Amino acid sequence: MTSDTPDDPGRDGPARQVCPICGKAAAEKYRPFCSSRCADVDLNRWLTGAYAIPVTEDDDEDGEEPTLSPAPPSER
């Protein structure tokens, strides 16, 4: 079944892309943004650390608790 609504991209073409900053329609020149202002806002967010990839501080790569080997018997 096909939809007759104009907002449904269906098979006629790609969906209209919206600016991730303000939600307006994206301009081809500044894609995926609508203007240089929104592109600059996004760049500023990256440069100031507002966007960050979360990491966990874990020195143990395999995820298991380290086992301590028993001390060798001392010679007398």
mmCIF file of the N, C-alpha and C atoms, coordinates in Angstrom:
data_MODEL
# 
_entry.id   MODEL 
# 
loop_
_atom_site.group_PDB 
_atom_site.id 
_atom_site.type_symbol 
_atom_site.label_atom_id 
_atom_site.label_alt_id 
_atom_site.label_comp_id 
_atom_site.label_asym_id 
_atom_site.label_entity_id 
_atom_site.label_seq_id 
_atom_site.pdbx_PDB_ins_code 
_atom_site.Cartn_x 
_atom_site.Cartn_y 
_atom_site.Cartn_z 
_atom_site.occupancy 
_atom_site.B_iso_or_equiv 
_atom_site.pdbx_formal_charge 
_atom_site.auth_seq_id 
_atom_site.auth_comp_id 
_atom_site.auth_asym_id 
_atom_site.auth_atom_id 
_atom_site.pdbx_PDB_model_num 
ATOM 1   N N  . MET A 1 1  ? 0.832  -1.181  0.000  1.00 0.00 ? 1  MET A N  1 
ATOM 2   C CA . MET A 1 1  ? 0.000  0.000   0.000  1.00 0.00 ? 1  MET A CA 1 
ATOM 3   C C  . MET A 1 1  ? 0.875  1.242   0.000  1.00 0.00 ? 1  MET A C  1 
ATOM 4   N N  . THR A 1 2  ? 0.436  2.238   -0.681 1.00 0.00 ? 2  THR A N  1 
ATOM 5   C CA . THR A 1 2  ? 1.160  3.502   -0.703 1.00 0.00 ? 2  THR A CA 1 
ATOM 6   C C  . THR A 1 2  ? 0.365  4.545   0.053  1.00 0.00 ? 2  THR A C  1 
ATOM 7   N N  . SER A 1 3  ? 1.078  5.502   0.564  1.00 0.00 ? 3  SER A N  1 
ATOM 8   C CA . SER A 1 3  ? 0.447  6.574   1.319  1.00 0.00 ? 3  SER A CA 1 
ATOM 9   C C  . SER A 1 3  ? 0.309  7.798   0.429  1.00 0.00 ? 3  SER A C  1 
ATOM 10  N N  . ASP A 1 4  ? -0.804 8.508   0.562  1.00 0.00 ? 4  ASP A N  1 
ATOM 11  C CA . ASP A 1 4  ? -1.027 9.705   -0.241 1.00 0.00 ? 4  ASP A CA 1 
ATOM 12  C C  . ASP A 1 4  ? -0.651 10.974  0.495  1.00 0.00 ? 4  ASP A C  1 
ATOM 13  N N  . THR A 1 5  ? -0.065 10.851  1.680  1.00 0.00 ? 5  THR A N  1 
ATOM 14  C CA . THR A 1 5  ? 0.303  12.046  2.428  1.00 0.00 ? 5  THR A CA 1 
ATOM 15  C C  . THR A 1 5  ? 1.568  12.648  1.850  1.00 0.00 ? 5  THR A C  1 
ATOM 16  N N  . PRO A 1 6  ? 1.648  13.980  1.774  1.00 0.00 ? 6  PRO A N  1 
ATOM 17  C CA . PRO A 1 6  ? 2.826  14.620  1.186  1.00 0.00 ? 6  PRO A CA 1 
ATOM 18  C C  . PRO A 1 6  ? 4.082  14.476  2.042  1.00 0.00 ? 6  PRO A C  1 
ATOM 19  N N  . ASP A 1 7  ? 3.935  14.227  3.352  1.00 0.00 ? 7  ASP A N  1 
ATOM 20  C CA . ASP A 1 7  ? 5.101  14.093  4.223  1.00 0.00 ? 7  ASP A CA 1 
ATOM 21  C C  . ASP A 1 7  ? 5.756  12.728  4.115  1.00 0.00 ? 7  ASP A C  1 
ATOM 22  N N  . ASP A 1 8  ? 5.063  11.761  3.560  1.00 0.00 ? 8  ASP A N  1 
ATOM 23  C CA . ASP A 1 8  ? 5.596  10.409  3.447  1.00 0.00 ? 8  ASP A CA 1 
ATOM 24  C C  . ASP A 1 8  ? 6.470  10.327  2.202  1.00 0.00 ? 8  ASP A C  1 
ATOM 25  N N  . PRO A 1 9  ? 7.780  10.042  2.373  1.00 0.00 ? 9  PRO A N  1 
ATOM 26  C CA . PRO A 1 9  ? 8.649  9.993   1.210  1.00 0.00 ? 9  PRO A CA 1 
ATOM 27  C C  . PRO A 1 9  ? 8.325  8.828   0.298  1.00 0.00 ? 9  PRO A C  1 
ATOM 28  N N  . GLY A 1 10 ? 7.807  7.733   0.852  1.00 0.00 ? 10 GLY A N  1 
ATOM 29  C CA . GLY A 1 10 ? 7.457  6.580   0.045  1.00 0.00 ? 10 GLY A CA 1 
ATOM 30  C C  . GLY A 1 10 ? 8.597  6.158   -0.847 1.00 0.00 ? 10 GLY A C  1 
ATOM 31  N N  . ARG A 1 11 ? 8.292  5.879   -2.098 1.00 0.00 ? 11 ARG A N  1 
ATOM 32  C CA . ARG A 1 11 ? 9.330  5.482   -3.049 1.00 0.00 ? 11 ARG A CA 1 
ATOM 33  C C  . ARG A 1 11 ? 9.610  6.588   -4.060 1.00 0.00 ? 11 ARG A C  1 
ATOM 34  N N  . ASP A 1 12 ? 8.972  7.731   -3.870 1.00 0.00 ? 12 ASP A N  1 
ATOM 35  C CA . ASP A 1 12 ? 9.119  8.814   -4.838 1.00 0.00 ? 12 ASP A CA 1 
ATOM 36  C C  . ASP A 1 12 ? 10.430 9.559   -4.699 1.00 0.00 ? 12 ASP A C  1 
ATOM 37  N N  . GLY A 1 13 ? 11.045 9.550   -3.521 1.00 0.00 ? 13 GLY A N  1 
ATOM 38  C CA . GLY A 1 13 ? 12.289 10.280  -3.335 1.00 0.00 ? 13 GLY A CA 1 
ATOM 39  C C  . GLY A 1 13 ? 12.720 10.254  -1.892 1.00 0.00 ? 13 GLY A C  1 
ATOM 40  N N  . PRO A 1 14 ? 13.883 10.818  -1.632 1.00 0.00 ? 14 PRO A N  1 
ATOM 41  C CA . PRO A 1 14 ? 14.393 10.814  -0.261 1.00 0.00 ? 14 PRO A CA 1 
ATOM 42  C C  . PRO A 1 14 ? 13.590 11.753  0.635  1.00 0.00 ? 14 PRO A C  1 
ATOM 43  N N  . ALA A 1 15 ? 13.620 11.465  1.921  1.00 0.00 ? 15 ALA A N  1 
ATOM 44  C CA . ALA A 1 15 ? 12.934 12.315  2.886  1.00 0.00 ? 15 ALA A CA 1 
ATOM 45  C C  . ALA A 1 15 ? 13.662 13.645  2.994  1.00 0.00 ? 15 ALA A C  1 
ATOM 46  N N  . ARG A 1 16 ? 12.936 14.691  3.288  1.00 0.00 ? 16 ARG A N  1 
ATOM 47  C CA . ARG A 1 16 ? 13.555 16.003  3.478  1.00 0.00 ? 16 ARG A CA 1 
ATOM 48  C C  . ARG A 1 16 ? 14.363 15.965  4.753  1.00 0.00 ? 16 ARG A C  1 
ATOM 49  N N  . GLN A 1 17 ? 15.577 16.425  4.670  1.00 0.00 ? 17 GLN A N  1 
ATOM 50  C CA . GLN A 1 17 ? 16.455 16.431  5.828  1.00 0.00 ? 17 GLN A CA 1 
ATOM 51  C C  . GLN A 1 17 ? 16.249 17.727  6.598  1.00 0.00 ? 17 GLN A C  1 
ATOM 52  N N  . VAL A 1 18 ? 16.240 17.624  7.932  1.00 0.00 ? 18 VAL A N  1 
ATOM 53  C CA . VAL A 1 18 ? 16.081 18.805  8.766  1.00 0.00 ? 18 VAL A CA 1 
ATOM 54  C C  . VAL A 1 18 ? 17.382 19.102  9.487  1.00 0.00 ? 18 VAL A C  1 
ATOM 55  N N  . CYS A 1 19 ? 17.574 20.355  9.812  1.00 0.00 ? 19 CYS A N  1 
ATOM 56  C CA . CYS A 1 19 ? 18.767 20.814  10.515 1.00 0.00 ? 19 CYS A CA 1 
ATOM 57  C C  . CYS A 1 19 ? 18.767 20.227  11.925 1.00 0.00 ? 19 CYS A C  1 
ATOM 58  N N  . PRO A 1 20 ? 19.865 19.585  12.347 1.00 0.00 ? 20 PRO A N  1 
ATOM 59  C CA . PRO A 1 20 ? 19.905 19.003  13.686 1.00 0.00 ? 20 PRO A CA 1 
ATOM 60  C C  . PRO A 1 20 ? 19.969 20.046  14.805 1.00 0.00 ? 20 PRO A C  1 
ATOM 61  N N  . ILE A 1 21 ? 20.252 21.297  14.477 1.00 0.00 ? 21 ILE A N  1 
ATOM 62  C CA . ILE A 1 21 ? 20.343 22.349  15.488 1.00 0.00 ? 21 ILE A CA 1 
ATOM 63  C C  . ILE A 1 21 ? 18.993 23.021  15.714 1.00 0.00 ? 21 ILE A C  1 
ATOM 64  N N  . CYS A 1 22 ? 18.346 23.476  14.637 1.00 0.00 ? 22 CYS A N  1 
ATOM 65  C CA . CYS A 1 22 ? 17.106 24.245  14.811 1.00 0.00 ? 22 CYS A CA 1 
ATOM 66  C C  . CYS A 1 22 ? 15.856 23.557  14.268 1.00 0.00 ? 22 CYS A C  1 
ATOM 67  N N  . GLY A 1 23 ? 16.011 22.509  13.461 1.00 0.00 ? 23 GLY A N  1 
ATOM 68  C CA . GLY A 1 23 ? 14.861 21.786  12.950 1.00 0.00 ? 23 GLY A CA 1 
ATOM 69  C C  . GLY A 1 23 ? 14.296 22.303  11.640 1.00 0.00 ? 23 GLY A C  1 
ATOM 70  N N  . LYS A 1 24 ? 14.872 23.368  11.087 1.00 0.00 ? 24 LYS A N  1 
ATOM 71  C CA . LYS A 1 24 ? 14.416 23.872  9.792  1.00 0.00 ? 24 LYS A CA 1 
ATOM 72  C C  . LYS A 1 24 ? 14.905 22.948  8.684  1.00 0.00 ? 24 LYS A C  1 
ATOM 73  N N  . ALA A 1 25 ? 14.383 23.148  7.480  1.00 0.00 ? 25 ALA A N  1 
ATOM 74  C CA . ALA A 1 25 ? 14.823 22.344  6.339  1.00 0.00 ? 25 ALA A CA 1 
ATOM 75  C C  . ALA A 1 25 ? 16.292 22.626  6.049  1.00 0.00 ? 25 ALA A C  1 
ATOM 76  N N  . ALA A 1 26 ? 17.049 21.577  5.794  1.00 0.00 ? 26 ALA A N  1 
ATOM 77  C CA . ALA A 1 26 ? 18.480 21.720  5.528  1.00 0.00 ? 26 ALA A CA 1 
ATOM 78  C C  . ALA A 1 26 ? 18.704 22.341  4.155  1.00 0.00 ? 26 ALA A C  1 
ATOM 79  N N  . ALA A 1 27 ? 19.694 23.215  4.070  1.00 0.00 ? 27 ALA A N  1 
ATOM 80  C CA . ALA A 1 27 ? 20.070 23.832  2.803  1.00 0.00 ? 27 ALA A CA 1 
ATOM 81  C C  . ALA A 1 27 ? 21.182 23.006  2.175  1.00 0.00 ? 27 ALA A C  1 
ATOM 82  N N  . GLU A 1 28 ? 21.140 22.843  0.877  1.00 0.00 ? 28 GLU A N  1 
ATOM 83  C CA . GLU A 1 28 ? 22.144 22.039  0.177  1.00 0.00 ? 28 GLU A CA 1 
ATOM 84  C C  . GLU A 1 28 ? 23.557 22.550  0.438  1.00 0.00 ? 28 GLU A C  1 
ATOM 85  N N  . LYS A 1 29 ? 23.720 23.861  0.476  1.00 0.00 ? 29 LYS A N  1 
ATOM 86  C CA . LYS A 1 29 ? 25.048 24.457  0.657  1.00 0.00 ? 29 LYS A CA 1 
ATOM 87  C C  . LYS A 1 29 ? 25.653 24.123  2.017  1.00 0.00 ? 29 LYS A C  1 
ATOM 88  N N  . TYR A 1 30 ? 24.820 24.021  3.063  1.00 0.00 ? 30 TYR A N  1 
ATOM 89  C CA . TYR A 1 30 ? 25.316 23.819  4.426  1.00 0.00 ? 30 TYR A CA 1 
ATOM 90  C C  . TYR A 1 30 ? 24.940 22.445  4.984  1.00 0.00 ? 30 TYR A C  1 
ATOM 91  N N  . ARG A 1 31 ? 24.564 21.528  4.137  1.00 0.00 ? 31 ARG A N  1 
ATOM 92  C CA . ARG A 1 31 ? 24.094 20.220  4.562  1.00 0.00 ? 31 ARG A CA 1 
ATOM 93  C C  . ARG A 1 31 ? 24.975 19.592  5.615  1.00 0.00 ? 31 ARG A C  1 
ATOM 94  N N  . PRO A 1 32 ? 24.489 19.041  6.685  1.00 0.00 ? 32 PRO A N  1 
ATOM 95  C CA . PRO A 1 32 ? 23.088 18.785  7.029  1.00 0.00 ? 32 PRO A CA 1 
ATOM 96  C C  . PRO A 1 32 ? 22.412 19.940  7.762  1.00 0.00 ? 32 PRO A C  1 
ATOM 97  N N  . PHE A 1 33 ? 23.047 21.101  7.776  1.00 0.00 ? 33 PHE A N  1 
ATOM 98  C CA . PHE A 1 33 ? 22.504 22.255  8.497  1.00 0.00 ? 33 PHE A CA 1 
ATOM 99  C C  . PHE A 1 33 ? 21.716 23.149  7.549  1.00 0.00 ? 33 PHE A C  1 
ATOM 100 N N  . CYS A 1 34 ? 21.000 24.123  8.126  1.00 0.00 ? 34 CYS A N  1 
ATOM 101 C CA . CYS A 1 34 ? 20.202 25.037  7.308  1.00 0.00 ? 34 CYS A CA 1 
ATOM 102 C C  . CYS A 1 34 ? 20.966 26.309  6.968  1.00 0.00 ? 34 CYS A C  1 
ATOM 103 N N  . SER A 1 35 ? 22.004 26.624  7.751  1.00 0.00 ? 35 SER A N  1 
ATOM 104 C CA . SER A 1 35 ? 22.740 27.869  7.542  1.00 0.00 ? 35 SER A CA 1 
ATOM 105 C C  . SER A 1 35 ? 24.142 27.739  8.114  1.00 0.00 ? 35 SER A C  1 
ATOM 106 N N  . SER A 1 36 ? 24.975 28.718  7.803  1.00 0.00 ? 36 SER A N  1 
ATOM 107 C CA . SER A 1 36 ? 26.328 28.702  8.358  1.00 0.00 ? 36 SER A CA 1 
ATOM 108 C C  . SER A 1 36 ? 26.281 28.929  9.867  1.00 0.00 ? 36 SER A C  1 
ATOM 109 N N  . ARG A 1 37 ? 25.267 29.654  10.342 1.00 0.00 ? 37 ARG A N  1 
ATOM 110 C CA . ARG A 1 37 ? 25.140 29.873  11.780 1.00 0.00 ? 37 ARG A CA 1 
ATOM 111 C C  . ARG A 1 37 ? 24.956 28.555  12.511 1.00 0.00 ? 37 ARG A C  1 
ATOM 112 N N  . CYS A 1 38 ? 24.046 27.709  12.044 1.00 0.00 ? 38 CYS A N  1 
ATOM 113 C CA . CYS A 1 38 ? 23.819 26.419  12.700 1.00 0.00 ? 38 CYS A CA 1 
ATOM 114 C C  . CYS A 1 38 ? 25.047 25.517  12.577 1.00 0.00 ? 38 CYS A C  1 
ATOM 115 N N  . ALA A 1 39 ? 25.747 25.586  11.451 1.00 0.00 ? 39 ALA A N  1 
ATOM 116 C CA . ALA A 1 39 ? 26.983 24.815  11.301 1.00 0.00 ? 39 ALA A CA 1 
ATOM 117 C C  . ALA A 1 39 ? 28.019 25.286  12.310 1.00 0.00 ? 39 ALA A C  1 
ATOM 118 N N  . ASP A 1 40 ? 28.103 26.603  12.514 1.00 0.00 ? 40 ASP A N  1 
ATOM 119 C CA . ASP A 1 40 ? 29.055 27.149  13.486 1.00 0.00 ? 40 ASP A CA 1 
ATOM 120 C C  . ASP A 1 40 ? 28.671 26.790  14.923 1.00 0.00 ? 40 ASP A C  1 
ATOM 121 N N  . VAL A 1 41 ? 27.378 26.768  15.214 1.00 0.00 ? 41 VAL A N  1 
ATOM 122 C CA . VAL A 1 41 ? 26.918 26.365  16.544 1.00 0.00 ? 41 VAL A CA 1 
ATOM 123 C C  . VAL A 1 41 ? 27.345 24.926  16.814 1.00 0.00 ? 41 VAL A C  1 
ATOM 124 N N  . ASP A 1 42 ? 27.174 24.054  15.827 1.00 0.00 ? 42 ASP A N  1 
ATOM 125 C CA . ASP A 1 42 ? 27.559 22.657  15.981 1.00 0.00 ? 42 ASP A CA 1 
ATOM 126 C C  . ASP A 1 42 ? 29.068 22.517  16.157 1.00 0.00 ? 42 ASP A C  1 
ATOM 127 N N  . LEU A 1 43 ? 29.838 23.252  15.363 1.00 0.00 ? 43 LEU A N  1 
ATOM 128 C CA . LEU A 1 43 ? 31.296 23.213  15.485 1.00 0.00 ? 43 LEU A CA 1 
ATOM 129 C C  . LEU A 1 43 ? 31.731 23.675  16.869 1.00 0.00 ? 43 LEU A C  1 
ATOM 130 N N  . ASN A 1 44 ? 31.119 24.741  17.361 1.00 0.00 ? 44 ASN A N  1 
ATOM 131 C CA . ASN A 1 44 ? 31.450 25.243  18.694 1.00 0.00 ? 44 ASN A CA 1 
ATOM 132 C C  . ASN A 1 44 ? 31.158 24.196  19.767 1.00 0.00 ? 44 ASN A C  1 
ATOM 133 N N  . ARG A 1 45 ? 30.064 23.476  19.608 1.00 0.00 ? 45 ARG A N  1 
ATOM 134 C CA . ARG A 1 45 ? 29.733 22.433  20.582 1.00 0.00 ? 45 ARG A CA 1 
ATOM 135 C C  . ARG A 1 45 ? 30.790 21.332  20.593 1.00 0.00 ? 45 ARG A C  1 
ATOM 136 N N  . TRP A 1 46 ? 31.303 20.970  19.415 1.00 0.00 ? 46 TRP A N  1 
ATOM 137 C CA . TRP A 1 46 ? 32.369 19.963  19.361 1.00 0.00 ? 46 TRP A CA 1 
ATOM 138 C C  . TRP A 1 46 ? 33.650 20.497  19.988 1.00 0.00 ? 46 TRP A C  1 
ATOM 139 N N  . LEU A 1 47 ? 33.999 21.733  19.668 1.00 0.00 ? 47 LEU A N  1 
ATOM 140 C CA . LEU A 1 47 ? 35.269 22.282  20.140 1.00 0.00 ? 47 LEU A CA 1 
ATOM 141 C C  . LEU A 1 47 ? 35.291 22.551  21.639 1.00 0.00 ? 47 LEU A C  1 
ATOM 142 N N  . THR A 1 48 ? 34.133 22.846  22.221 1.00 0.00 ? 48 THR A N  1 
ATOM 143 C CA . THR A 1 48 ? 34.091 23.122  23.658 1.00 0.00 ? 48 THR A CA 1 
ATOM 144 C C  . THR A 1 48 ? 33.828 21.873  24.490 1.00 0.00 ? 48 THR A C  1 
ATOM 145 N N  . GLY A 1 49 ? 33.646 20.737  23.839 1.00 0.00 ? 49 GLY A N  1 
ATOM 146 C CA . GLY A 1 49 ? 33.446 19.490  24.563 1.00 0.00 ? 49 GLY A CA 1 
ATOM 147 C C  . GLY A 1 49 ? 32.010 19.209  24.944 1.00 0.00 ? 49 GLY A C  1 
ATOM 148 N N  . ALA A 1 50 ? 31.058 19.956  24.398 1.00 0.00 ? 50 ALA A N  1 
ATOM 149 C CA . ALA A 1 50 ? 29.655 19.688  24.692 1.00 0.00 ? 50 ALA A CA 1 
ATOM 150 C C  . ALA A 1 50 ? 29.250 18.324  24.138 1.00 0.00 ? 50 ALA A C  1 
ATOM 151 N N  . TYR A 1 51 ? 29.834 17.946  23.014 1.00 0.00 ? 51 TYR A N  1 
ATOM 152 C CA . TYR A 1 51 ? 29.638 16.608  22.467 1.00 0.00 ? 51 TYR A CA 1 
ATOM 153 C C  . TYR A 1 51 ? 30.853 15.792  22.884 1.00 0.00 ? 51 TYR A C  1 
ATOM 154 N N  . ALA A 1 52 ? 30.628 14.656  23.448 1.00 0.00 ? 52 ALA A N  1 
ATOM 155 C CA . ALA A 1 52 ? 31.741 13.798  23.847 1.00 0.00 ? 52 ALA A CA 1 
ATOM 156 C C  . ALA A 1 52 ? 31.314 12.347  23.728 1.00 0.00 ? 52 ALA A C  1 
ATOM 157 N N  . ILE A 1 53 ? 32.249 11.512  23.386 1.00 0.00 ? 53 ILE A N  1 
ATOM 158 C CA . ILE A 1 53 ? 31.994 10.087  23.317 1.00 0.00 ? 53 ILE A CA 1 
ATOM 159 C C  . ILE A 1 53 ? 32.255 9.524   24.711 1.00 0.00 ? 53 ILE A C  1 
ATOM 160 N N  . PRO A 1 54 ? 31.250 8.930   25.324 1.00 0.00 ? 54 PRO A N  1 
ATOM 161 C CA . PRO A 1 54 ? 31.439 8.437   26.689 1.00 0.00 ? 54 PRO A CA 1 
ATOM 162 C C  . PRO A 1 54 ? 32.405 7.255   26.722 1.00 0.00 ? 54 PRO A C  1 
ATOM 163 N N  . VAL A 1 55 ? 33.257 7.255   27.714 1.00 0.00 ? 55 VAL A N  1 
ATOM 164 C CA . VAL A 1 55 ? 34.199 6.157   27.903 1.00 0.00 ? 55 VAL A CA 1 
ATOM 165 C C  . VAL A 1 55 ? 34.133 5.713   29.357 1.00 0.00 ? 55 VAL A C  1 
ATOM 166 N N  . THR A 1 56 ? 34.531 4.506   29.575 1.00 0.00 ? 56 THR A N  1 
ATOM 167 C CA . THR A 1 56 ? 34.626 4.018   30.942 1.00 0.00 ? 56 THR A CA 1 
ATOM 168 C C  . THR A 1 56 ? 36.094 3.840   31.271 1.00 0.00 ? 56 THR A C  1 
ATOM 169 N N  . GLU A 1 57 ? 36.451 4.242   32.450 1.00 0.00 ? 57 GLU A N  1 
ATOM 170 C CA . GLU A 1 57 ? 37.833 4.104   32.890 1.00 0.00 ? 57 GLU A CA 1 
ATOM 171 C C  . GLU A 1 57 ? 38.018 2.682   33.405 1.00 0.00 ? 57 GLU A C  1 
ATOM 172 N N  . ASP A 1 58 ? 38.553 1.831   32.554 1.00 0.00 ? 58 ASP A N  1 
ATOM 173 C CA . ASP A 1 58 ? 38.748 0.439   32.913 1.00 0.00 ? 58 ASP A CA 1 
ATOM 174 C C  . ASP A 1 58 ? 40.088 -0.007  32.359 1.00 0.00 ? 58 ASP A C  1 
ATOM 175 N N  . ASP A 1 59 ? 41.051 -0.201  33.237 1.00 0.00 ? 59 ASP A N  1 
ATOM 176 C CA . ASP A 1 59 ? 42.375 -0.615  32.797 1.00 0.00 ? 59 ASP A CA 1 
ATOM 177 C C  . ASP A 1 59 ? 42.418 -2.090  32.424 1.00 0.00 ? 59 ASP A C  1 
ATOM 178 N N  . ASP A 1 60 ? 41.505 -2.869  32.964 1.00 0.00 ? 60 ASP A N  1 
ATOM 179 C CA . ASP A 1 60 ? 41.483 -4.297  32.701 1.00 0.00 ? 60 ASP A CA 1 
ATOM 180 C C  . ASP A 1 60 ? 40.705 -4.543  31.411 1.00 0.00 ? 60 ASP A C  1 
ATOM 181 N N  . GLU A 1 61 ? 41.385 -4.985  30.365 1.00 0.00 ? 61 GLU A N  1 
ATOM 182 C CA . GLU A 1 61 ? 40.760 -5.109  29.057 1.00 0.00 ? 61 GLU A CA 1 
ATOM 183 C C  . GLU A 1 61 ? 39.825 -6.300  28.934 1.00 0.00 ? 61 GLU A C  1 
ATOM 184 N N  . ASP A 1 62 ? 40.108 -7.407  29.638 1.00 0.00 ? 62 ASP A N  1 
ATOM 185 C CA . ASP A 1 62 ? 39.267 -8.583  29.471 1.00 0.00 ? 62 ASP A CA 1 
ATOM 186 C C  . ASP A 1 62 ? 38.059 -8.595  30.406 1.00 0.00 ? 62 ASP A C  1 
ATOM 187 N N  . GLY A 1 63 ? 37.984 -7.660  31.320 1.00 0.00 ? 63 GLY A N  1 
ATOM 188 C CA . GLY A 1 63 ? 36.832 -7.544  32.188 1.00 0.00 ? 63 GLY A CA 1 
ATOM 189 C C  . GLY A 1 63 ? 36.845 -8.461  33.393 1.00 0.00 ? 63 GLY A C  1 
ATOM 190 N N  . GLU A 1 64 ? 37.872 -9.260  33.548 1.00 0.00 ? 64 GLU A N  1 
ATOM 191 C CA . GLU A 1 64 ? 37.955 -10.163 34.693 1.00 0.00 ? 64 GLU A CA 1 
ATOM 192 C C  . GLU A 1 64 ? 38.842 -9.564  35.774 1.00 0.00 ? 64 GLU A C  1 
ATOM 193 N N  . GLU A 1 65 ? 38.579 -9.975  37.003 1.00 0.00 ? 65 GLU A N  1 
ATOM 194 C CA . GLU A 1 65 ? 39.402 -9.524  38.123 1.00 0.00 ? 65 GLU A CA 1 
ATOM 195 C C  . GLU A 1 65 ? 40.789 -10.153 38.009 1.00 0.00 ? 65 GLU A C  1 
ATOM 196 N N  . PRO A 1 66 ? 41.829 -9.391  38.237 1.00 0.00 ? 66 PRO A N  1 
ATOM 197 C CA . PRO A 1 66 ? 43.172 -9.974  38.173 1.00 0.00 ? 66 PRO A CA 1 
ATOM 198 C C  . PRO A 1 66 ? 43.389 -10.928 39.345 1.00 0.00 ? 66 PRO A C  1 
ATOM 199 N N  . THR A 1 67 ? 44.056 -12.019 39.049 1.00 0.00 ? 67 THR A N  1 
ATOM 200 C CA . THR A 1 67 ? 44.361 -12.977 40.115 1.00 0.00 ? 67 THR A CA 1 
ATOM 201 C C  . THR A 1 67 ? 45.816 -12.806 40.510 1.00 0.00 ? 67 THR A C  1 
ATOM 202 N N  . LEU A 1 68 ? 46.049 -12.846 41.786 1.00 0.00 ? 68 LEU A N  1 
ATOM 203 C CA . LEU A 1 68 ? 47.412 -12.726 42.284 1.00 0.00 ? 68 LEU A CA 1 
ATOM 204 C C  . LEU A 1 68 ? 48.002 -14.123 42.410 1.00 0.00 ? 68 LEU A C  1 
ATOM 205 N N  . SER A 1 69 ? 49.174 -14.296 41.852 1.00 0.00 ? 69 SER A N  1 
ATOM 206 C CA . SER A 1 69 ? 49.807 -15.609 41.967 1.00 0.00 ? 69 SER A CA 1 
ATOM 207 C C  . SER A 1 69 ? 50.366 -15.758 43.379 1.00 0.00 ? 69 SER A C  1 
ATOM 208 N N  . PRO A 1 70 ? 50.309 -16.965 43.910 1.00 0.00 ? 70 PRO A N  1 
ATOM 209 C CA . PRO A 1 70 ? 50.822 -17.156 45.265 1.00 0.00 ? 70 PRO A CA 1 
ATOM 210 C C  . PRO A 1 70 ? 52.329 -16.935 45.301 1.00 0.00 ? 70 PRO A C  1 
ATOM 211 N N  . ALA A 1 71 ? 52.803 -16.442 46.410 1.00 0.00 ? 71 ALA A N  1 
ATOM 212 C CA . ALA A 1 71 ? 54.239 -16.195 46.567 1.00 0.00 ? 71 ALA A CA 1 
ATOM 213 C C  . ALA A 1 71 ? 54.982 -17.526 46.575 1.00 0.00 ? 71 ALA A C  1 
ATOM 214 N N  . PRO A 1 72 ? 56.133 -17.581 45.917 1.00 0.00 ? 72 PRO A N  1 
ATOM 215 C CA . PRO A 1 72 ? 56.895 -18.832 45.913 1.00 0.00 ? 72 PRO A CA 1 
ATOM 216 C C  . PRO A 1 72 ? 57.381 -19.142 47.327 1.00 0.00 ? 72 PRO A C  1 
ATOM 217 N N  . PRO A 1 73 ? 57.473 -20.418 47.646 1.00 0.00 ? 73 PRO A N  1 
ATOM 218 C CA . PRO A 1 73 ? 57.936 -20.771 48.991 1.00 0.00 ? 73 PRO A CA 1 
ATOM 219 C C  . PRO A 1 73 ? 59.355 -20.271 49.209 1.00 0.00 ? 73 PRO A C  1 
ATOM 220 N N  . SER A 1 74 ? 59.586 -19.725 50.356 1.00 0.00 ? 74 SER A N  1 
ATOM 221 C CA . SER A 1 74 ? 60.922 -19.197 50.642 1.00 0.00 ? 74 SER A CA 1 
ATOM 222 C C  . SER A 1 74 ? 61.850 -20.325 51.074 1.00 0.00 ? 74 SER A C  1 
ATOM 223 N N  . GLU A 1 75 ? 63.082 -20.223 50.651 1.00 0.00 ? 75 GLU A N  1 
ATOM 224 C CA . GLU A 1 75 ? 64.069 -21.241 51.019 1.00 0.00 ? 75 GLU A CA 1 
ATOM 225 C C  . GLU A 1 75 ? 64.756 -20.820 52.297 1.00 0.00 ? 75 GLU A C  1 
ATOM 226 N N  . ARG A 1 76 ? 64.979 -21.740 53.192 1.00 0.00 ? 76 ARG A N  1 
ATOM 227 C CA . ARG A 1 76 ? 65.665 -21.439 54.451 1.00 0.00 ? 76 ARG A CA 1 
ATOM 228 C C  . ARG A 1 76 ? 66.986 -22.077 54.498 1.00 0.00 ? 76 ARG A C  1 
# 
